[in-house]
Amino acid sequence: MDKKIEIIQLKGNELKRYQECVLDIAKDLVRVCESEGIEYSLSGGSILGAVRHKGFIPWDDDIDINIPRASYSKLLSVFEEKMGEKYYIQTPKKFPQIGILVTQIRKKNTIARRKYDWNLEQCGVSIDIYIIENVFNNPVKRFFQKNISMGLSFAVSAIRACNNCGLPKELINLEGRVLNYTKSKLIIGKLLKVISLKKWIEWCDFWYSCCKDNNSKMVSIPTGRKHFSGEMYLRSEMCIFRKEKFETENFNVPIYAEKYLEFFYGNYMELPPVGKRERHLFLELRF
């Protein structure tokens, strides 16, 4: 990665065309979810887009989806039959070399190469799937599930930071997202690499999903930006849905979406200053 690399930032009509491509993936996924009884909702910034903009955040280009663990397992079982003609799915366990703990549904015959998949052969236009995990009611079990999960997440993050430390600094700086590539984290990543990234990801998945109670009071989205402890919610608030318009479609959002947005973003109706708006950049793009 030491050669000069062109960094691609979408604007204007090209951004709109890319958003339409991403929206098509989400629409196809939602059709499968609704026909197969798979629970889902928009996630994170996509909830914000639906509530504040009735669609994409104008400068954004992605759609994030939450799916409870039981429904996620069902999606994997029907994916090839229902979506395999147009799409492929990249799970963390099947593609550990990416080093991310989020599942991605990608469109075939496209390329949308970003910083985390710079060395991956298959990297089509994608949407992200975040698994809603059950959390133990028992406080002792919950303590171990939460803290071991967060420790393992940090291990994966440290190894990924170590693997990606050669990425162009221009790419990282332009995106506007603070990445913790501290020297100590890189050293820890190098030490932890003696165990394969695949094994660390398998351990993460085991501890994330170790509670099998689909009626537990609490749930968590451990792969979310605030990690396991910061992404714990009442099941009654995160896993009951209502419809909200997103561009041309009506998608599920959590029933108390506004409460979620206030917790996550504060005054979520106020637009951030231009300089603090997160940007998604590409190293290669064909769609």
SEKE-686343 format. One record per residue (C-alpha): x, y, z; residue number from 1; chain; residue in three letters. Coordinates in steps of 0.25 Angstrom, whole numbers, always signed. Last residue first. Example, Ala and Ser with C-alpha at 12.3 -4.5 7.8 and 13.67 -1.06 7.14 Angstrom:
residues 2
+-------+-------+-------+-----+---+-----+
!  east ! north !    up !   k ! c !   r !
+-------+-------+-------+-----+---+-----+
!   +55 !    -4 !   +29 !   2 ! A ! SER !
!   +49 !   -18 !   +31 !   1 ! A ! ALA !
+-------+-------+-------+-----+---+-----+
END
This chain:
residues 287
+-------+-------+-------+-----+---+-----+
!  east ! north !    up !   k ! c !   r !
+-------+-------+-------+-----+---+-----+
!   -85 !    -2 !   -40 ! 287 ! A ! PHE !
!   -70 !    +0 !   -41 ! 286 ! A ! ARG !
!   -62 !    +6 !   -29 ! 285 ! A ! LEU !
!   -48 !    +5 !   -24 ! 284 ! A ! GLU !
!   -41 !   +11 !   -12 ! 283 ! A ! LEU !
!   -54 !   +17 !    -7 ! 282 ! A ! PHE !
!   -58 !   +27 !    +3 ! 281 ! A ! LEU !
!   -70 !   +28 !   +13 ! 280 ! A ! HIS !
!   -71 !   +42 !   +19 ! 279 ! A ! ARG !
!   -75 !   +45 !   +33 ! 278 ! A ! GLU !
!   -80 !   +59 !   +35 ! 277 ! A ! ARG !
!   -71 !   +67 !   +45 ! 276 ! A ! LYS !
!   -66 !   +78 !   +35 ! 275 ! A ! GLY !
!   -80 !   +81 !   +30 ! 274 ! A ! VAL !
!   -85 !   +84 !   +44 ! 273 ! A ! PRO !
!   -95 !   +73 !   +49 ! 272 ! A ! PRO !
!  -110 !   +75 !   +46 ! 271 ! A ! LEU !
!  -119 !   +77 !   +58 ! 270 ! A ! GLU !
!  -130 !   +67 !   +58 ! 269 ! A ! MET !
!  -122 !   +57 !   +66 ! 268 ! A ! TYR !
!  -120 !   +66 !   +78 ! 267 ! A ! ASN !
!  -113 !   +55 !   +86 ! 266 ! A ! GLY !
!  -108 !   +45 !   +76 ! 265 ! A ! TYR !
!  -109 !   +31 !   +82 ! 264 ! A ! PHE !
!  -118 !   +33 !   +94 ! 263 ! A ! PHE !
!  -127 !   +43 !   +86 ! 262 ! A ! GLU !
!  -127 !   +33 !   +74 ! 261 ! A ! LEU !
!  -131 !   +22 !   +82 ! 260 ! A ! TYR !
!  -142 !   +30 !   +89 ! 259 ! A ! LYS !
!  -147 !   +35 !   +75 ! 258 ! A ! GLU !
!  -147 !   +20 !   +70 ! 257 ! A ! ALA !
!  -156 !   +15 !   +81 ! 256 ! A ! TYR !
!  -163 !    +5 !   +72 ! 255 ! A ! ILE !
!  -150 !    +1 !   +66 ! 254 ! A ! PRO !
!  -150 !    +3 !   +51 ! 253 ! A ! VAL !
!  -156 !    -5 !   +40 ! 252 ! A ! ASN !
!  -156 !    -1 !   +26 ! 251 ! A ! PHE !
!  -166 !    +7 !   +17 ! 250 ! A ! ASN !
!  -160 !    +9 !    +3 ! 249 ! A ! GLU !
!  -158 !   +20 !    -7 ! 248 ! A ! THR !
!  -147 !   +28 !    +1 ! 247 ! A ! GLU !
!  -148 !   +22 !   +15 ! 246 ! A ! PHE !
!  -162 !   +23 !   +21 ! 245 ! A ! LYS !
!  -164 !   +18 !   +35 ! 244 ! A ! GLU !
!  -171 !    +5 !   +39 ! 243 ! A ! LYS !
!  -172 !    +1 !   +54 ! 242 ! A ! ARG !
!  -164 !   -10 !   +61 ! 241 ! A ! PHE !
!  -163 !   -17 !   +74 ! 240 ! A ! ILE !
!  -149 !   -23 !   +76 ! 239 ! A ! CYS !
!  -142 !   -11 !   +81 ! 238 ! A ! MET !
!  -151 !    -5 !   +92 ! 237 ! A ! GLU !
!  -157 !   -17 !   +97 ! 236 ! A ! SER !
!  -144 !   -24 !   +97 ! 235 ! A ! ARG !
!  -139 !   -14 !  +106 ! 234 ! A ! LEU !
!  -125 !    -9 !  +101 ! 233 ! A ! TYR !
!  -110 !   -11 !  +102 ! 232 ! A ! MET !
!  -102 !    -4 !   +92 ! 231 ! A ! GLU !
!   -92 !    +3 !  +101 ! 230 ! A ! GLY !
!   -88 !   -10 !  +108 ! 229 ! A ! SER !
!   -86 !   -18 !   +96 ! 228 ! A ! PHE !
!   -79 !    -8 !   +87 ! 227 ! A ! HIS !
!   -83 !    +7 !   +85 ! 226 ! A ! LYS !
!   -81 !    +6 !   +70 ! 225 ! A ! ARG !
!   -89 !    -6 !   +68 ! 224 ! A ! GLY !
!   -83 !   -20 !   +67 ! 223 ! A ! THR !
!   -88 !   -24 !   +81 ! 222 ! A ! PRO !
!  -103 !   -21 !   +78 ! 221 ! A ! ILE !
!  -109 !   -24 !   +91 ! 220 ! A ! SER !
!  -122 !   -30 !   +97 ! 219 ! A ! VAL !
!  -129 !   -29 !  +110 ! 218 ! A ! MET !
!  -141 !   -36 !  +116 ! 217 ! A ! LYS !
!  -138 !   -49 !  +111 ! 216 ! A ! SER !
!  -149 !   -55 !  +102 ! 215 ! A ! ASN !
!  -140 !   -62 !   +91 ! 214 ! A ! ASN !
!  -132 !   -69 !  +103 ! 213 ! A ! ASP !
!  -120 !   -75 !   +96 ! 212 ! A ! LYS !
!  -109 !   -66 !  +103 ! 211 ! A ! CYS !
!   -96 !   -70 !   +97 ! 210 ! A ! CYS !
!   -98 !   -62 !   +84 ! 209 ! A ! SER !
!   -87 !   -51 !   +87 ! 208 ! A ! TYR !
!   -78 !   -61 !   +94 ! 207 ! A ! TRP !
!   -78 !   -71 !   +83 ! 206 ! A ! PHE !
!   -77 !   -60 !   +72 ! 205 ! A ! ASP !
!   -65 !   -54 !   +78 ! 204 ! A ! CYS !
!   -58 !   -67 !   +80 ! 203 ! A ! TRP !
!   -60 !   -70 !   +65 ! 202 ! A ! GLU !
!   -54 !   -56 !   +62 ! 201 ! A ! ILE !
!   -42 !   -59 !   +70 ! 200 ! A ! TRP !
!   -40 !   -72 !   +64 ! 199 ! A ! LYS !
!   -41 !   -66 !   +50 ! 198 ! A ! LYS !
!   -31 !   -55 !   +54 ! 197 ! A ! LEU !
!   -21 !   -66 !   +56 ! 196 ! A ! SER !
!   -14 !   -67 !   +69 ! 195 ! A ! ILE !
!    +1 !   -61 !   +69 ! 194 ! A ! VAL !
!    -6 !   -49 !   +64 ! 193 ! A ! LYS !
!    -9 !   -45 !   +78 ! 192 ! A ! LEU !
!    +5 !   -39 !   +80 ! 191 ! A ! LEU !
!    +4 !   -31 !   +68 ! 190 ! A ! LYS !
!    -9 !   -25 !   +72 ! 189 ! A ! GLY !
!    -4 !   -22 !   +85 ! 188 ! A ! ILE !
!    +7 !   -14 !   +79 ! 187 ! A ! ILE !
!    -3 !    -7 !   +70 ! 186 ! A ! LEU !
!   -12 !    -3 !   +81 ! 185 ! A ! LYS !
!    +0 !    +2 !   +89 ! 184 ! A ! SER !
!    +4 !   +11 !   +77 ! 183 ! A ! LYS !
!   -10 !   +17 !   +76 ! 182 ! A ! THR !
!   -18 !   +14 !   +63 ! 181 ! A ! TYR !
!   -31 !   +18 !   +70 ! 180 ! A ! ASN !
!   -39 !   +22 !   +58 ! 179 ! A ! LEU !
!   -46 !   +36 !   +59 ! 178 ! A ! VAL !
!   -56 !   +36 !   +47 ! 177 ! A ! ARG !
!   -55 !   +48 !   +38 ! 176 ! A ! GLY !
!   -53 !   +40 !   +26 ! 175 ! A ! GLU !
!   -43 !   +49 !   +20 ! 174 ! A ! LEU !
!   -33 !   +46 !   +31 ! 173 ! A ! ASN !
!   -33 !   +31 !   +29 ! 172 ! A ! ILE !
!   -32 !   +32 !   +14 ! 171 ! A ! LEU !
!   -21 !   +42 !   +15 ! 170 ! A ! GLU !
!   -13 !   +33 !   +24 ! 169 ! A ! LYS !
!   -12 !   +23 !   +13 ! 168 ! A ! PRO !
!   -13 !    +9 !   +19 ! 167 ! A ! LEU !
!    -1 !    +3 !   +25 ! 166 ! A ! GLY !
!    -7 !    +1 !   +39 ! 165 ! A ! CYS !
!   -17 !    -8 !   +33 ! 164 ! A ! ASN !
!   -12 !   -21 !   +38 ! 163 ! A ! ASN !
!    -9 !   -15 !   +52 ! 162 ! A ! CYS !
!   -22 !    -8 !   +53 ! 161 ! A ! ALA !
!   -29 !   -21 !   +49 ! 160 ! A ! ARG !
!   -21 !   -28 !   +60 ! 159 ! A ! ILE !
!   -25 !   -18 !   +70 ! 158 ! A ! ALA !
!   -40 !   -18 !   +66 ! 157 ! A ! SER !
!   -40 !   -33 !   +67 ! 156 ! A ! VAL !
!   -34 !   -32 !   +81 ! 155 ! A ! ALA !
!   -44 !   -21 !   +85 ! 154 ! A ! PHE !
!   -56 !   -29 !   +81 ! 153 ! A ! SER !
!   -50 !   -41 !   +90 ! 152 ! A ! LEU !
!   -49 !   -32 !  +102 ! 151 ! A ! GLY !
!   -63 !   -26 !   +99 ! 150 ! A ! MET !
!   -69 !   -40 !   +98 ! 149 ! A ! SER !
!   -62 !   -45 !  +111 ! 148 ! A ! ILE !
!   -68 !   -33 !  +118 ! 147 ! A ! ASN !
!   -82 !   -34 !  +114 ! 146 ! A ! LYS !
!   -84 !   -49 !  +114 ! 145 ! A ! GLN !
!   -76 !   -50 !  +128 ! 144 ! A ! PHE !
!   -85 !   -39 !  +134 ! 143 ! A ! PHE !
!   -98 !   -44 !  +128 ! 142 ! A ! ARG !
!   -95 !   -58 !  +134 ! 141 ! A ! LYS !
!   -93 !   -51 !  +148 ! 140 ! A ! VAL !
!  -106 !   -42 !  +146 ! 139 ! A ! PRO !
!  -115 !   -54 !  +142 ! 138 ! A ! ASN !
!  -124 !   -48 !  +131 ! 137 ! A ! ASN !
!  -114 !   -52 !  +121 ! 136 ! A ! PHE !
!  -113 !   -44 !  +108 ! 135 ! A ! VAL !
!  -119 !   -48 !   +95 ! 134 ! A ! ASN !
!  -112 !   -43 !   +82 ! 133 ! A ! GLU !
!  -117 !   -33 !   +72 ! 132 ! A ! ILE !
!  -108 !   -36 !   +60 ! 131 ! A ! ILE !
!  -103 !   -25 !   +51 ! 130 ! A ! TYR !
!  -104 !   -27 !   +36 ! 129 ! A ! ILE !
!   -97 !   -17 !   +27 ! 128 ! A ! ASP !
!  -101 !   -13 !   +13 ! 127 ! A ! ILE !
!   -92 !   -15 !    +1 ! 126 ! A ! SER !
!   -86 !   -11 !   -13 ! 125 ! A ! VAL !
!   -76 !   -22 !   -16 ! 124 ! A ! GLY !
!   -63 !   -26 !    -9 ! 123 ! A ! CYS !
!   -59 !   -40 !   -14 ! 122 ! A ! GLN !
!   -44 !   -40 !   -16 ! 121 ! A ! GLU !
!   -40 !   -35 !    -3 ! 120 ! A ! LEU !
!   -28 !   -27 !    +0 ! 119 ! A ! ASN !
!   -34 !   -13 !    +2 ! 118 ! A ! TRP !
!   -46 !   -19 !    +9 ! 117 ! A ! ASP !
!   -45 !   -11 !   +22 ! 116 ! A ! TYR !
!   -41 !    +2 !   +15 ! 115 ! A ! LYS !
!   -52 !    +2 !    +5 ! 114 ! A ! ARG !
!   -54 !    -5 !    -9 ! 113 ! A ! ARG !
!   -67 !    -4 !   -15 ! 112 ! A ! ALA !
!   -67 !   -14 !   -27 ! 111 ! A ! ILE !
!   -79 !   -19 !   -34 ! 110 ! A ! THR !
!   -82 !   -32 !   -42 ! 109 ! A ! ASN !
!   -90 !   -38 !   -30 ! 108 ! A ! LYS !
!   -96 !   -29 !   -20 ! 107 ! A ! LYS !
!   -92 !   -31 !    -6 ! 106 ! A ! ARG !
!   -99 !   -35 !    +7 ! 105 ! A ! ILE !
!   -89 !   -32 !   +19 ! 104 ! A ! GLN !
!   -88 !   -38 !   +32 ! 103 ! A ! THR !
!   -81 !   -29 !   +43 ! 102 ! A ! VAL !
!   -70 !   -34 !   +52 ! 101 ! A ! LEU !
!   -59 !   -28 !   +43 ! 100 ! A ! ILE !
!   -45 !   -34 !   +41 !  99 ! A ! GLY !
!   -46 !   -35 !   +26 !  98 ! A ! ILE !
!   -37 !   -47 !   +27 !  97 ! A ! GLN !
!   -48 !   -54 !   +35 !  96 ! A ! PRO !
!   -57 !   -56 !   +23 !  95 ! A ! PHE !
!   -65 !   -69 !   +26 !  94 ! A ! LYS !
!   -66 !   -66 !   +41 !  93 ! A ! LYS !
!   -69 !   -51 !   +39 !  92 ! A ! PRO !
!   -80 !   -54 !   +29 !  91 ! A ! THR !
!   -79 !   -49 !   +15 !  90 ! A ! GLN !
!   -92 !   -52 !    +7 !  89 ! A ! ILE !
!   -94 !   -52 !    -8 !  88 ! A ! TYR !
!  -104 !   -45 !   -17 !  87 ! A ! TYR !
!  -112 !   -46 !   -30 !  86 ! A ! LYS !
!  -115 !   -61 !   -32 !  85 ! A ! GLU !
!  -112 !   -64 !   -17 !  84 ! A ! GLY !
!  -124 !   -56 !   -11 !  83 ! A ! MET !
!  -135 !   -66 !    -8 !  82 ! A ! LYS !
!  -128 !   -80 !   -10 !  81 ! A ! GLU !
!  -114 !   -75 !    -5 !  80 ! A ! GLU !
!  -120 !   -67 !    +6 !  79 ! A ! PHE !
!  -130 !   -77 !   +12 !  78 ! A ! VAL !
!  -121 !   -84 !   +23 !  77 ! A ! SER !
!  -113 !   -71 !   +26 !  76 ! A ! LEU !
!  -126 !   -63 !   +28 !  75 ! A ! LEU !
!  -131 !   -73 !   +38 !  74 ! A ! LYS !
!  -119 !   -72 !   +46 !  73 ! A ! SER !
!  -120 !   -57 !   +46 !  72 ! A ! TYR !
!  -135 !   -58 !   +50 !  71 ! A ! SER !
!  -130 !   -65 !   +63 !  70 ! A ! ALA !
!  -119 !   -55 !   +65 !  69 ! A ! ARG !
!  -128 !   -43 !   +64 !  68 ! A ! PRO !
!  -126 !   -35 !   +51 !  67 ! A ! ILE !
!  -122 !   -20 !   +51 !  66 ! A ! ASN !
!  -119 !   -14 !   +37 !  65 ! A ! ILE !
!  -110 !    -3 !   +32 !  64 ! A ! ASP !
!  -112 !    +5 !   +19 !  63 ! A ! ILE !
!  -100 !   +12 !   +13 !  62 ! A ! ASP !
!   -97 !   +25 !    +5 !  61 ! A ! ASP !
!   -97 !   +37 !   +14 !  60 ! A ! ASP !
!   -96 !   +52 !   +10 !  59 ! A ! TRP !
!  -112 !   +53 !    +9 !  58 ! A ! PRO !
!  -115 !   +45 !   +21 !  57 ! A ! ILE !
!  -122 !   +34 !   +13 !  56 ! A ! PHE !
!  -137 !   +34 !   +14 !  55 ! A ! GLY !
!  -149 !   +40 !   +21 !  54 ! A ! LYS !
!  -139 !   +51 !   +25 !  53 ! A ! HIS !
!  -139 !   +52 !   +40 !  52 ! A ! ARG !
!  -147 !   +39 !   +44 !  51 ! A ! VAL !
!  -142 !   +30 !   +33 !  50 ! A ! ALA !
!  -128 !   +36 !   +32 !  49 ! A ! GLY !
!  -126 !   +34 !   +47 !  48 ! A ! LEU !
!  -131 !   +20 !   +46 !  47 ! A ! ILE !
!  -121 !   +18 !   +35 !  46 ! A ! SER !
!  -110 !   +24 !   +44 !  45 ! A ! GLY !
!  -111 !   +13 !   +54 !  44 ! A ! GLY !
!  -120 !    +1 !   +49 !  43 ! A ! SER !
!  -132 !    -1 !   +41 !  42 ! A ! LEU !
!  -141 !   -13 !   +46 !  41 ! A ! SER !
!  -141 !   -28 !   +44 !  40 ! A ! TYR !
!  -149 !   -40 !   +48 !  39 ! A ! GLU !
!  -149 !   -52 !   +38 !  38 ! A ! ILE !
!  -163 !   -57 !   +35 !  37 ! A ! GLY !
!  -159 !   -63 !   +22 !  36 ! A ! GLU !
!  -168 !   -53 !   +13 !  35 ! A ! SER !
!  -164 !   -41 !   +21 !  34 ! A ! GLU !
!  -149 !   -44 !   +22 !  33 ! A ! CYS !
!  -148 !   -48 !    +7 !  32 ! A ! VAL !
!  -155 !   -35 !    +3 !  31 ! A ! ARG !
!  -146 !   -27 !   +13 !  30 ! A ! VAL !
!  -134 !   -33 !    +6 !  29 ! A ! LEU !
!  -138 !   -29 !    -8 !  28 ! A ! ASP !
!  -142 !   -15 !    -3 !  27 ! A ! LYS !
!  -128 !   -14 !    +4 !  26 ! A ! ALA !
!  -120 !   -18 !    -8 !  25 ! A ! ILE !
!  -128 !    -8 !   -17 !  24 ! A ! ASP !
!  -126 !    +3 !    -7 !  23 ! A ! LEU !
!  -111 !    +1 !    -8 !  22 ! A ! VAL !
!  -112 !    +3 !   -23 !  21 ! A ! CYS !
!  -120 !   +15 !   -22 !  20 ! A ! GLU !
!  -110 !   +21 !   -12 !  19 ! A ! GLN !
!   -99 !   +19 !   -22 !  18 ! A ! TYR !
!  -107 !   +26 !   -33 !  17 ! A ! ARG !
!  -110 !   +38 !   -23 !  16 ! A ! LYS !
!   -95 !   +38 !   -20 !  15 ! A ! LEU !
!   -92 !   +38 !   -35 !  14 ! A ! GLU !
!  -102 !   +49 !   -37 !  13 ! A ! ASN !
!   -96 !   +59 !   -27 !  12 ! A ! GLY !
!   -83 !   +54 !   -20 !  11 ! A ! LYS !
!   -76 !   +41 !   -17 !  10 ! A ! LEU !
!   -62 !   +41 !   -11 !   9 ! A ! GLN !
!   -51 !   +33 !   -18 !   8 ! A ! ILE !
!   -37 !   +32 !   -13 !   7 ! A ! ILE !
!   -26 !   +30 !   -23 !   6 ! A ! GLU !
!   -15 !   +22 !   -18 !   5 ! A ! ILE !
!    +0 !   +26 !   -19 !   4 ! A ! LYS !
!    +9 !   +13 !   -16 !   3 ! A ! LYS !
!   +12 !    +9 !    -1 !   2 ! A ! ASP !
!    +0 !    +0 !    +0 !   1 ! A ! MET !
+-------+-------+-------+-----+---+-----+
END
